[in-house]
Amino acid sequence: MDEIPEDIYNRYLGQRLKVSMEIPQIKTFVGRNSELLELSNSLDKNIIIIEGIAGIGKTYVATRFAEEIKGEYDVHWYGDLSEVSTLSSVMQRLAEFLKDNGRPKLFNHIENFGYYDIDVLITILKDELSDNKFAIFFDNYHKAEGELKQLMEQLLCIEPSKIILITREEPAFCSVLDERENRVAKIKIDHWDDYNDTREMFRLRGIETVDDAALREIHDRLHGHPQYLNLFYILAQKSKPEELMEKLPKAQEDAHSYLEKEVYDSLEWDEKHLLKTIAVYRIPATIDAFLGVEDFTDIDEILNSLINKFIVNEIGIDTYNVHEIIRDYCLSDVKKKKTLRNYYNRAAEYYSSEDANPESLLEASYHYIKAGEHETSAAIVISNANDFIDKGFWNKIEYPLKDAIKTFGRRRHDRNALRMVGLAHLCIGDFYLRCGDLDMALEHAEKSKGSFARIGGDGKFDLYTLFGGIYGEMHKINESREYFKKSLDFAEKNDDDYKKALAHANIGIVHSSEGDETKAIELYLNSLKFFENHNYTTNAATTCNNIADAYSYLNEYNKAYDFIKKAIELYEGTEATCHIANTYSTYAAIYLNDPANKENLDPVLKCLSRSLKIYEKIGHLRGEA
């Protein structure tokens, strides 16, 4: 490293471990000195809000601010929030960022417990932010205000880390009191007041022939709006600014519309074509995504041309978008509805071919709807509903699921449509069961039952299991047993040994709840034999845990110890960290209840200590408590 000057190392290499590479690229920066000073003076606040209308330069200013503070803070540019952003998806990306910076607790908790206990996730995040100096930038916050309001309310009091929100609308989570008590700073990004900023922009772009009077008129007619001044500059490369001013409408809105049209019309055919392709995507996308919609001979050259004209933005590395100011105009130039639908359809196919993460699948669903493919959109949501729910996207799929029910419900004599309706209700019922809303769970289970009653199929096993689980939680033991037995009958009829084993285990839980531990053990052992023979390790470990618990109630402690040790051994083979910690807690309870250990609590404390260490490692706050 001695051969690299220290200032170069610090500027380019030393920061790479600390600064997210998603920070937008800036070609030139003009003015905004007072806003940057105001931002710097706001670093004593916990949350900084950068607010302004579309195209006014919010991201532009925030990007420069991020560069200025990266020596003092570890900067993370979250990137564009979007209509499909959820609190869970934001938490996942923040967890990955923290893990990359040596703080894996939030990531470990999500890996082991998912997103259900959002209060615990927020508590872990607050602890991490309070112990470090991070600066986290959220662009387009207004698009996810409803999802993130709960989080931001909790982050009002964190320090020394900073949260910077870039938004078009004033957030609802903070009050005047928060400003008075120095928790929040609001910086308004407005039009350029000084026409010298307009002059500097033109100079940096290579236009220096405009006299002061003409320059002032250009600045005043466009009200110092940077994005529209940029559009004027594009036209001024081919025409004299004075001539352009003669054609520019007097009314501000008409002037803006005129510039959008004239700039678009001035582009080369391939530039227009690429711009329309990029405009199809509502969130920043890659070159591969654009090529998925249309073929281009030299896409890099065309893209660079649009970037140099400040029409396309590069967001991070190899990710691009077109500003919303001209997106709608680009799409309106697609004359044939069939062509536009084809664009949306190809964009949907691109997202469907991604890593099948929830955000990509929701984008695929959105684009299929725009393409008029409502049933394909519905099928995506239904087929992936459990994954959406597990990863915290329930608010984003509740409406699509109900819309899917409506879409397929029109085809009452189509077996596949009925199956889709049944699965949709089944998914909704399962979600409500997990949330503890048993009445809603039962309502959707009944509706699912109505669909499957007409067509049969594999869905019946899951339906019977859902009913059994709902009635079990309602402490209606007879009804729970009835449905679990129906699931067993279904499995036997279809000669499905795996489902037989699951059904036996569920019926065992019913017997255990009635105090018949002997019968429960008999059924558990039946299931365990299958799970072990077919390498269903997690199922086998869970069953061993249940068996150990049952033997403990029967005061057969030696057998209980054998099975609880076996459960731990099996869980360790699956790296199911949370289950291991829970099983050690069960182990401690068995030791504590065993009369033979009355005078010796060391084994109990040893098990609890192991459990505690695991809970601490994975960030399970309730487990630690």
C-alpha positions as CSV (number, residue, x, y, z in Angstrom):
1,M,0.0,0.0,0.0
2,D,3.0,2.3,0.3
3,E,2.9,3.0,-3.5
4,I,-0.6,4.4,-3.2
5,P,-0.8,8.0,-2.0
6,E,-2.8,8.2,1.3
7,D,-5.4,10.7,0.1
8,I,-6.1,8.5,-3.0
9,Y,-6.5,5.4,-0.8
10,N,-8.8,7.1,1.6
11,R,-10.9,8.6,-1.1
12,Y,-11.4,5.6,-3.4
13,L,-10.3,2.4,-1.6
14,G,-10.6,3.0,2.1
15,Q,-14.3,3.8,1.8
16,R,-15.3,0.8,-0.2
17,L,-16.0,-1.3,2.9
18,K,-18.1,1.5,4.4
19,V,-20.1,3.1,1.7
20,S,-22.8,1.4,-0.2
21,M,-22.1,1.4,-4.0
22,E,-25.7,2.2,-4.7
23,I,-25.2,6.0,-4.3
24,P,-26.5,7.6,-7.5
25,Q,-23.9,9.0,-9.9
26,I,-23.6,12.8,-10.4
27,K,-22.2,14.1,-13.6
28,T,-22.0,17.8,-12.5
29,F,-23.2,19.6,-9.4
30,V,-24.4,23.2,-9.5
31,G,-25.3,25.6,-6.6
32,R,-27.3,24.4,-3.5
33,N,-24.6,25.6,-1.2
34,S,-27.1,27.0,1.3
35,E,-29.1,23.7,1.3
36,L,-25.9,21.7,1.9
37,L,-24.9,24.0,4.7
38,E,-28.3,23.6,6.3
39,L,-28.0,19.8,6.0
40,S,-24.6,19.8,7.6
41,N,-26.0,22.0,10.4
42,S,-28.8,19.4,10.9
43,L,-26.5,16.5,11.9
44,D,-27.4,17.1,15.5
45,K,-30.9,15.8,14.6
46,N,-31.8,12.1,14.4
47,I,-33.9,12.2,11.3
48,I,-33.3,14.7,8.4
49,I,-36.1,15.2,5.9
50,I,-35.3,16.5,2.4
51,E,-38.5,17.6,0.8
52,G,-39.4,19.0,-2.6
53,I,-41.5,18.6,-5.7
54,A,-40.7,16.2,-8.6
55,G,-37.5,17.0,-10.5
56,I,-36.5,19.8,-8.2
57,G,-33.1,18.1,-7.3
58,K,-33.8,16.3,-4.0
59,T,-31.8,13.2,-4.9
60,Y,-29.2,15.4,-6.5
61,V,-28.6,17.4,-3.2
62,A,-28.9,14.3,-1.0
63,T,-26.2,12.5,-3.1
64,R,-23.7,15.4,-2.7
65,F,-24.5,15.4,1.1
66,A,-23.8,11.7,1.3
67,E,-20.5,12.2,-0.3
68,E,-19.7,15.0,2.1
69,I,-20.4,13.0,5.3
70,K,-19.0,9.6,4.3
71,G,-15.8,10.4,6.2
72,E,-17.7,10.8,9.4
73,Y,-20.5,8.2,8.9
74,D,-20.8,4.8,7.4
75,V,-23.1,5.7,4.6
76,H,-25.8,3.4,3.2
77,W,-27.9,4.5,0.2
78,Y,-31.0,2.4,0.5
79,G,-32.1,3.2,-3.0
80,D,-35.6,3.9,-4.3
81,L,-38.5,2.8,-2.2
82,S,-41.4,1.7,-4.3
83,E,-45.0,0.8,-4.3
84,V,-44.0,-2.8,-3.4
85,S,-41.7,-1.9,-0.5
86,T,-42.7,-3.3,2.8
87,L,-41.4,-2.9,6.3
88,S,-40.2,-6.4,6.1
89,S,-38.3,-5.9,2.8
90,V,-36.7,-2.8,4.2
91,M,-35.7,-4.6,7.3
92,Q,-34.2,-7.4,5.2
93,R,-32.0,-5.0,3.2
94,L,-31.0,-3.1,6.4
95,A,-30.1,-6.4,8.0
96,E,-27.8,-7.3,5.1
97,F,-26.2,-3.9,5.3
98,L,-25.6,-4.3,9.0
99,K,-24.3,-7.8,8.6
100,D,-21.8,-6.6,5.9
101,N,-20.6,-4.1,8.5
102,G,-20.0,-6.7,11.2
103,R,-23.4,-6.4,12.9
104,P,-25.2,-9.6,12.1
105,K,-27.8,-9.7,14.9
106,L,-30.8,-8.4,12.9
107,F,-29.9,-10.7,10.0
108,N,-29.6,-13.7,12.3
109,H,-33.0,-13.0,13.9
110,I,-34.7,-12.7,10.5
111,E,-33.1,-15.9,9.3
112,N,-34.4,-17.8,12.3
113,F,-37.7,-16.2,13.1
114,G,-38.8,-14.4,10.0
115,Y,-40.7,-11.1,10.2
116,Y,-43.7,-11.8,12.5
117,D,-42.5,-10.1,15.6
118,I,-41.8,-6.7,14.0
119,D,-41.5,-4.9,17.4
120,V,-38.5,-7.1,18.2
121,L,-36.9,-6.4,14.7
122,I,-37.3,-2.7,15.3
123,T,-35.8,-3.0,18.8
124,I,-32.7,-4.8,17.4
125,L,-32.3,-2.2,14.6
126,K,-32.5,0.6,17.1
127,D,-29.8,-1.0,19.2
128,E,-27.5,-1.4,16.2
129,L,-28.0,2.2,15.1
130,S,-27.5,3.5,18.6
131,D,-24.1,1.7,18.9
132,N,-22.8,2.9,15.5
133,K,-22.5,6.0,13.3
134,F,-24.5,5.0,10.2
135,A,-26.1,7.4,7.8
136,I,-29.0,5.7,6.0
137,F,-30.6,7.4,3.0
138,F,-34.1,6.5,1.8
139,D,-35.1,7.9,-1.6
140,N,-38.7,8.2,-2.6
141,Y,-39.9,7.8,1.0
142,H,-43.4,9.1,0.0
143,K,-44.0,5.9,-1.9
144,A,-43.7,3.8,1.3
145,E,-44.8,6.1,4.0
146,G,-47.7,3.9,5.0
147,E,-45.4,0.9,5.4
148,L,-42.5,2.7,7.2
149,K,-44.4,5.1,9.5
150,Q,-44.2,2.7,12.4
151,L,-40.5,2.3,11.9
152,M,-39.7,6.0,11.6
153,E,-41.7,6.8,14.8
154,Q,-39.4,4.4,16.7
155,L,-36.2,5.9,15.1
156,L,-37.0,9.5,16.2
157,C,-34.9,9.0,19.3
158,I,-31.9,7.1,17.9
159,E,-28.4,8.5,17.9
160,P,-25.6,8.8,16.8
161,S,-26.8,7.3,13.6
162,K,-28.8,9.4,11.2
163,I,-31.8,8.7,9.0
164,I,-32.2,10.8,5.8
165,L,-35.5,10.7,4.0
166,I,-35.9,12.1,0.5
167,T,-39.6,12.8,-0.2
168,R,-42.1,14.8,-2.2
169,E,-44.6,15.0,0.7
170,E,-44.2,15.9,4.4
171,P,-44.1,12.7,6.4
172,A,-46.9,12.0,8.8
173,F,-44.8,10.3,11.5
174,C,-43.3,13.5,13.0
175,S,-44.8,16.5,14.7
176,V,-44.0,20.1,15.4
177,L,-42.9,19.0,18.9
178,D,-40.3,16.7,17.3
179,E,-38.8,19.7,15.5
180,R,-38.8,21.8,18.6
181,E,-37.1,19.1,20.6
182,N,-34.4,18.7,17.9
183,R,-35.3,15.2,16.8
184,V,-36.2,16.1,13.3
185,A,-34.9,18.6,10.7
186,K,-36.8,19.5,7.6
187,I,-34.9,20.9,4.6
188,K,-37.0,22.2,1.7
189,I,-35.4,22.0,-1.7
190,D,-36.9,24.7,-3.9
191,H,-36.3,26.2,-7.3
192,W,-33.0,28.0,-8.0
193,D,-33.4,31.6,-6.8
194,D,-30.2,32.8,-8.2
195,Y,-30.0,32.9,-12.0
196,N,-26.2,32.5,-11.7
197,D,-26.9,28.8,-11.0
198,T,-28.6,28.6,-14.4
199,R,-25.6,30.3,-15.9
200,E,-23.3,27.9,-14.2
201,M,-25.3,24.9,-15.4
202,F,-25.2,26.1,-19.0
203,R,-21.5,26.9,-18.8
204,L,-20.7,23.4,-17.5
205,R,-22.7,21.9,-20.3
206,G,-20.8,24.0,-22.9
207,I,-23.2,26.8,-23.7
208,E,-21.7,30.2,-22.8
209,T,-23.1,32.4,-25.6
210,V,-26.3,33.5,-23.8
211,D,-26.3,37.2,-22.7
212,D,-27.4,38.1,-19.2
213,A,-30.8,39.4,-20.2
214,A,-31.7,36.3,-22.1
215,L,-30.4,34.1,-19.4
216,R,-32.5,35.9,-16.8
217,E,-35.6,35.4,-19.0
218,I,-34.9,31.7,-19.4
219,H,-34.4,31.3,-15.6
220,D,-37.6,33.3,-14.8
221,R,-39.8,31.7,-17.4
222,L,-38.9,28.2,-16.2
223,H,-39.1,29.4,-12.5
224,G,-35.6,28.1,-11.8
225,H,-36.7,24.5,-12.1
226,P,-33.5,22.4,-12.7
227,Q,-35.1,19.5,-14.6
228,Y,-36.9,21.8,-17.1
229,L,-33.8,24.0,-17.4
230,N,-32.0,20.8,-18.3
231,L,-34.6,20.0,-21.0
232,F,-34.2,23.6,-22.3
233,Y,-30.4,23.0,-22.5
234,I,-30.9,19.9,-24.6
235,L,-32.8,21.9,-27.1
236,A,-30.3,24.7,-27.0
237,Q,-27.6,22.4,-28.3
238,K,-29.4,22.5,-31.7
239,S,-31.1,25.8,-31.7
240,K,-30.3,29.3,-30.4
241,P,-31.7,29.9,-26.9
242,E,-33.3,33.2,-28.0
243,E,-35.2,31.4,-30.7
244,L,-36.4,28.7,-28.3
245,M,-37.7,31.4,-25.9
246,E,-39.9,32.8,-28.7
247,K,-41.6,29.4,-29.1
248,L,-41.8,28.7,-25.4
249,P,-45.4,29.1,-24.0
250,K,-45.9,31.7,-21.3
251,A,-47.9,29.6,-18.9
252,Q,-45.7,27.4,-16.8
253,E,-47.6,24.1,-17.2
254,D,-47.8,24.7,-21.0
255,A,-44.1,25.5,-21.1
256,H,-43.2,22.3,-19.3
257,S,-45.4,20.2,-21.6
258,Y,-43.8,21.9,-24.6
259,L,-40.3,21.1,-23.4
260,E,-41.1,17.5,-22.7
261,K,-42.5,17.0,-26.2
262,E,-39.8,18.9,-28.1
263,V,-37.0,17.2,-26.3
264,Y,-38.5,13.8,-26.9
265,D,-39.1,14.6,-30.6
266,S,-35.5,15.8,-30.9
267,L,-34.1,12.4,-29.9
268,E,-32.8,9.8,-32.4
269,W,-35.1,6.9,-33.1
270,D,-33.1,4.4,-31.1
271,E,-32.9,6.8,-28.1
272,K,-36.7,7.1,-28.1
273,H,-37.1,3.3,-28.4
274,L,-34.8,2.7,-25.4
275,L,-36.5,5.5,-23.4
276,K,-39.9,3.9,-23.9
277,T,-38.5,0.6,-22.8
278,I,-36.9,2.0,-19.7
279,A,-40.2,3.9,-18.9
280,V,-42.1,0.6,-18.8
281,Y,-40.3,-0.2,-15.5
282,R,-41.5,1.7,-12.5
283,I,-38.4,1.0,-10.4
284,P,-34.7,1.2,-11.5
285,A,-33.8,-1.8,-13.6
286,T,-30.7,-3.2,-15.4
287,I,-29.7,-3.5,-19.0
288,D,-30.8,-7.2,-19.0
289,A,-34.3,-6.0,-18.1
290,F,-34.4,-3.6,-21.0
291,L,-33.1,-6.3,-23.4
292,G,-35.9,-8.5,-22.1
293,V,-38.4,-6.1,-23.6
294,E,-36.7,-5.2,-26.8
295,D,-33.5,-5.9,-28.8
296,F,-30.9,-3.1,-29.3
297,T,-27.9,-3.1,-31.5
298,D,-25.6,-1.1,-29.2
299,I,-27.5,-0.5,-26.0
300,D,-24.5,0.8,-24.1
301,E,-23.9,3.6,-26.6
302,I,-27.6,4.6,-26.7
303,L,-27.8,4.5,-22.9
304,N,-24.7,6.7,-22.4
305,S,-26.2,9.2,-24.8
306,L,-29.3,9.5,-22.7
307,I,-27.3,9.6,-19.5
308,N,-25.2,12.5,-20.9
309,K,-28.4,14.3,-21.7
310,F,-29.6,13.8,-18.1
311,I,-32.7,12.1,-19.3
312,V,-31.8,8.7,-17.8
313,N,-30.4,8.4,-14.3
314,E,-27.8,5.8,-13.3
315,I,-28.8,4.5,-9.8
316,G,-25.8,2.8,-8.3
317,I,-24.0,0.3,-10.6
318,D,-25.6,-0.7,-13.9
319,T,-29.1,0.2,-12.7
320,Y,-31.1,2.9,-14.5
321,N,-34.4,4.7,-14.6
322,V,-36.1,7.6,-16.4
323,H,-37.4,10.5,-14.4
324,E,-41.1,10.5,-13.7
325,I,-41.4,13.9,-15.3
326,I,-41.0,12.4,-18.8
327,R,-41.9,8.7,-18.1
328,D,-45.6,9.2,-18.8
329,Y,-44.9,11.2,-22.0
330,C,-42.6,8.4,-23.2
331,L,-45.3,5.8,-22.7
332,S,-47.9,7.9,-24.4
333,D,-45.8,7.8,-27.6
334,V,-46.5,4.1,-27.9
335,K,-49.4,4.4,-30.3
336,K,-50.7,0.9,-30.3
337,K,-52.2,-0.5,-27.1
338,K,-51.2,-4.0,-28.2
339,T,-47.5,-2.9,-28.5
340,L,-47.6,-1.3,-25.0
341,R,-49.2,-4.4,-23.5
342,N,-46.5,-6.5,-25.2
343,Y,-43.9,-4.3,-23.5
344,Y,-45.5,-4.9,-20.1
345,N,-45.9,-8.6,-20.8
346,R,-42.1,-8.9,-21.5
347,A,-41.3,-6.9,-18.4
348,A,-43.4,-9.3,-16.4
349,E,-41.6,-12.3,-17.9
350,Y,-38.3,-10.7,-16.9
351,Y,-39.4,-10.3,-13.3
352,S,-40.8,-13.8,-13.2
353,S,-37.4,-15.1,-14.3
354,E,-35.6,-13.3,-11.5
355,D,-34.7,-15.0,-8.2
356,A,-38.3,-15.3,-7.3
357,N,-38.0,-12.8,-4.4
358,P,-41.3,-11.3,-3.3
359,E,-40.6,-7.8,-4.7
360,S,-39.8,-9.2,-8.2
361,L,-42.9,-11.4,-8.2
362,L,-45.1,-8.5,-7.2
363,E,-43.6,-6.5,-10.0
364,A,-44.3,-9.4,-12.3
365,S,-47.9,-9.4,-11.1
366,Y,-48.2,-5.7,-11.6
367,H,-46.9,-5.8,-15.2
368,Y,-49.1,-8.7,-16.1
369,I,-52.1,-6.6,-14.9
370,K,-50.9,-3.7,-17.1
371,A,-50.6,-6.2,-20.0
372,G,-54.2,-7.3,-19.4
373,E,-53.2,-10.7,-18.2
374,H,-55.2,-10.7,-14.9
375,E,-55.4,-14.4,-14.5
376,T,-51.6,-14.9,-14.9
377,S,-51.1,-12.1,-12.3
378,A,-53.5,-13.8,-9.9
379,A,-51.8,-17.2,-10.4
380,I,-48.5,-15.7,-9.4
381,V,-49.9,-14.2,-6.2
382,I,-51.7,-17.4,-5.2
383,S,-48.8,-19.8,-6.0
384,N,-46.4,-17.7,-3.9
385,A,-48.8,-16.6,-1.2
386,N,-47.1,-18.5,1.6
387,D,-43.8,-17.1,0.8
388,F,-45.2,-13.6,0.6
389,I,-46.8,-14.1,4.0
390,D,-43.7,-15.6,5.5
391,K,-41.6,-12.6,4.4
392,G,-44.0,-9.9,5.5
393,F,-45.7,-8.9,2.3
394,W,-49.3,-9.6,3.5
395,N,-50.4,-6.0,3.0
396,K,-49.2,-6.1,-0.6
397,I,-51.0,-9.3,-1.5
398,E,-54.3,-9.1,0.5
399,Y,-55.9,-7.1,-2.3
400,P,-54.4,-9.2,-5.2
401,L,-55.5,-12.4,-3.5
402,K,-59.1,-11.1,-3.1
403,D,-58.9,-9.8,-6.7
404,A,-57.8,-13.2,-7.8
405,I,-60.8,-14.7,-6.0
406,K,-63.0,-12.3,-7.9
407,T,-61.2,-12.9,-11.3
408,F,-61.4,-16.7,-11.0
409,G,-64.8,-16.7,-9.3
410,R,-66.4,-15.6,-12.6
411,R,-65.5,-19.0,-14.1
412,R,-67.7,-21.2,-11.9
413,H,-67.6,-24.2,-14.2
414,D,-63.8,-24.2,-14.7
415,R,-62.1,-26.7,-12.4
416,N,-58.8,-24.9,-12.5
417,A,-60.4,-21.6,-11.6
418,L,-62.2,-23.2,-8.7
419,R,-59.0,-24.7,-7.5
420,M,-57.3,-21.2,-7.6
421,V,-60.2,-19.7,-5.6
422,G,-59.9,-22.5,-3.0
423,L,-56.1,-22.0,-2.7
424,A,-56.5,-18.3,-2.4
425,H,-59.0,-18.7,0.5
426,L,-56.7,-21.4,2.0
427,C,-53.7,-19.0,2.0
428,I,-55.7,-16.2,3.6
429,G,-57.1,-18.5,6.2
430,D,-53.6,-19.8,7.0
431,F,-52.4,-16.3,7.4
432,Y,-55.1,-15.3,9.8
433,L,-54.4,-18.5,11.8
434,R,-50.8,-17.5,12.2
435,C,-51.9,-14.0,13.3
436,G,-54.3,-15.4,15.8
437,D,-57.5,-14.0,14.1
438,L,-59.3,-17.3,14.4
439,D,-62.7,-16.0,13.3
440,M,-61.3,-14.7,10.0
441,A,-59.3,-17.8,9.6
442,L,-62.4,-20.0,10.0
443,E,-64.4,-17.8,7.6
444,H,-61.8,-18.2,4.8
445,A,-61.4,-21.9,5.6
446,E,-65.1,-22.4,5.1
447,K,-65.0,-20.6,1.7
448,S,-62.0,-22.7,0.6
449,K,-64.0,-25.8,1.6
450,G,-66.8,-24.7,-0.7
451,S,-64.5,-24.6,-3.7
452,F,-62.7,-27.9,-3.0
453,A,-66.0,-29.6,-2.3
454,R,-66.7,-29.3,-6.0
455,I,-63.4,-30.4,-7.4
456,G,-61.5,-32.5,-4.8
457,G,-57.7,-32.5,-5.2
458,D,-54.6,-32.3,-3.1
459,G,-55.7,-29.0,-1.5
460,K,-58.1,-30.9,0.7
461,F,-55.3,-32.2,3.0
462,D,-54.1,-28.7,3.7
463,L,-57.6,-27.6,4.2
464,Y,-58.4,-30.3,6.8
465,T,-55.1,-29.5,8.5
466,L,-56.0,-25.8,8.6
467,F,-59.4,-26.6,10.1
468,G,-57.7,-28.8,12.7
469,G,-55.3,-26.1,13.6
470,I,-58.0,-23.4,13.9
471,Y,-60.2,-25.6,16.2
472,G,-57.2,-26.6,18.2
473,E,-56.4,-23.0,18.9
474,M,-60.1,-22.5,19.8
475,H,-59.8,-25.4,22.3
476,K,-62.5,-27.2,20.4
477,I,-60.8,-30.6,20.8
478,N,-63.5,-32.8,19.2
479,E,-63.7,-30.6,16.1
480,S,-59.9,-30.5,15.9
481,R,-59.6,-34.2,16.1
482,E,-62.3,-34.7,13.5
483,Y,-60.5,-32.6,10.9
484,F,-57.1,-34.1,11.6
485,K,-58.6,-37.5,11.2
486,K,-60.1,-36.4,7.9
487,S,-56.6,-35.3,6.8
488,L,-55.4,-38.8,7.8
489,D,-58.2,-40.5,5.8
490,F,-57.3,-38.3,2.8
491,A,-53.6,-39.3,3.1
492,E,-54.4,-43.0,3.4
493,K,-56.8,-42.8,0.4
494,N,-54.1,-41.3,-1.7
495,D,-51.4,-43.6,-0.2
496,D,-49.2,-40.6,0.7
497,D,-47.0,-41.7,3.6
498,Y,-45.6,-38.3,4.3
499,K,-49.0,-36.8,4.8
500,K,-49.9,-39.8,6.9
501,A,-47.0,-39.1,9.2
502,L,-48.0,-35.4,9.5
503,A,-51.6,-36.4,10.3
504,H,-50.5,-38.8,13.0
505,A,-48.3,-36.2,14.6
506,N,-51.2,-33.7,14.6
507,I,-53.6,-36.2,16.1
508,G,-50.9,-36.9,18.7
509,I,-51.0,-33.2,19.7
510,V,-54.8,-33.5,20.2
511,H,-54.4,-36.5,22.5
512,S,-51.6,-34.7,24.4
513,S,-53.9,-31.7,24.9
514,E,-56.4,-34.1,26.5
515,G,-53.8,-35.5,28.8
516,D,-53.6,-38.9,27.0
517,E,-49.8,-38.8,26.7
518,T,-49.6,-42.6,26.1
519,K,-51.7,-42.4,23.0
520,A,-49.9,-39.3,21.9
521,I,-46.5,-41.1,22.2
522,E,-47.8,-44.0,20.2
523,L,-48.8,-41.7,17.3
524,Y,-45.6,-39.6,17.6
525,L,-43.5,-42.8,17.3
526,N,-45.4,-43.8,14.3
527,S,-44.6,-40.5,12.6
528,L,-41.0,-40.5,13.8
529,K,-40.3,-43.8,12.1
530,F,-41.3,-42.4,8.7
531,F,-39.5,-39.1,9.2
532,E,-36.3,-40.9,10.1
533,N,-36.5,-43.4,7.3
534,H,-37.0,-40.7,4.7
535,N,-34.6,-38.1,6.1
536,Y,-37.2,-35.5,7.1
537,T,-34.8,-34.3,9.7
538,T,-36.6,-31.2,11.0
539,N,-39.9,-33.2,11.3
540,A,-38.1,-35.9,13.1
541,A,-36.4,-33.5,15.5
542,T,-39.8,-31.8,16.3
543,T,-41.4,-35.1,16.9
544,C,-38.6,-36.2,19.3
545,N,-39.1,-33.0,21.2
546,N,-42.9,-33.7,21.5
547,I,-42.1,-37.3,22.6
548,A,-39.6,-36.1,25.3
549,D,-42.2,-33.6,26.6
550,A,-44.9,-36.4,26.8
551,Y,-42.6,-38.8,28.6
552,S,-41.8,-36.0,31.1
553,Y,-45.5,-35.7,31.9
554,L,-45.6,-39.5,32.5
555,N,-42.6,-39.1,34.9
556,E,-40.5,-41.4,32.6
557,Y,-37.5,-39.1,32.7
558,N,-34.9,-41.4,31.3
559,K,-36.8,-41.8,28.1
560,A,-37.5,-38.1,28.1
561,Y,-33.7,-37.4,28.3
562,D,-33.0,-39.8,25.5
563,F,-35.5,-38.2,23.1
564,I,-34.6,-34.6,24.0
565,K,-30.9,-35.3,23.4
566,K,-31.9,-36.9,20.1
567,A,-33.9,-33.8,19.2
568,I,-30.9,-31.5,19.8
569,E,-28.7,-33.8,17.8
570,L,-31.1,-33.7,14.8
571,Y,-31.6,-30.0,15.0
572,E,-27.9,-29.4,15.1
573,G,-27.6,-31.3,11.8
574,T,-30.1,-28.9,10.2
575,E,-28.5,-25.8,11.7
576,A,-32.0,-24.8,13.0
577,T,-30.5,-22.4,15.6
578,C,-33.8,-21.2,17.1
579,H,-35.1,-24.8,17.5
580,I,-31.9,-25.8,19.2
581,A,-32.3,-23.0,21.7
582,N,-36.0,-23.9,22.3
583,T,-35.1,-27.5,22.8
584,Y,-32.4,-26.7,25.4
585,S,-35.2,-24.8,27.2
586,T,-37.3,-27.9,27.1
587,Y,-34.3,-29.9,28.3
588,A,-34.0,-27.5,31.3
589,A,-37.7,-27.9,32.1
590,I,-37.4,-31.7,32.1
591,Y,-34.3,-31.6,34.4
592,L,-36.2,-29.2,36.7
593,N,-39.3,-31.4,37.0
594,D,-37.2,-34.6,37.6
595,P,-37.3,-35.4,41.4
596,A,-33.9,-37.0,41.0
597,N,-32.4,-33.6,40.4
598,K,-34.0,-31.8,43.3
599,E,-30.7,-31.0,45.0
600,N,-28.8,-30.4,41.8
601,L,-29.7,-27.5,39.6
602,D,-26.5,-27.4,37.7
603,P,-27.8,-29.3,34.7
604,V,-30.8,-26.9,34.5
605,L,-28.6,-23.8,34.6
606,K,-26.2,-25.4,32.0
607,C,-29.1,-26.0,29.6
608,L,-30.5,-22.5,30.1
609,S,-27.1,-21.0,29.7
610,R,-26.7,-22.7,26.3
611,S,-30.1,-21.6,25.3
612,L,-29.4,-18.0,26.3
613,K,-26.2,-17.9,24.3
614,I,-28.0,-19.0,21.2
615,Y,-30.8,-16.5,21.7
616,E,-28.3,-13.7,22.2
617,K,-26.4,-14.7,19.0
618,I,-29.5,-14.7,16.8
619,G,-31.1,-11.7,18.4
620,H,-34.1,-13.4,20.0
621,L,-35.1,-10.8,22.6
622,R,-38.1,-12.6,23.9
623,G,-36.1,-15.8,24.2
624,E,-33.4,-13.9,26.1
625,A,-36.0,-12.5,28.5
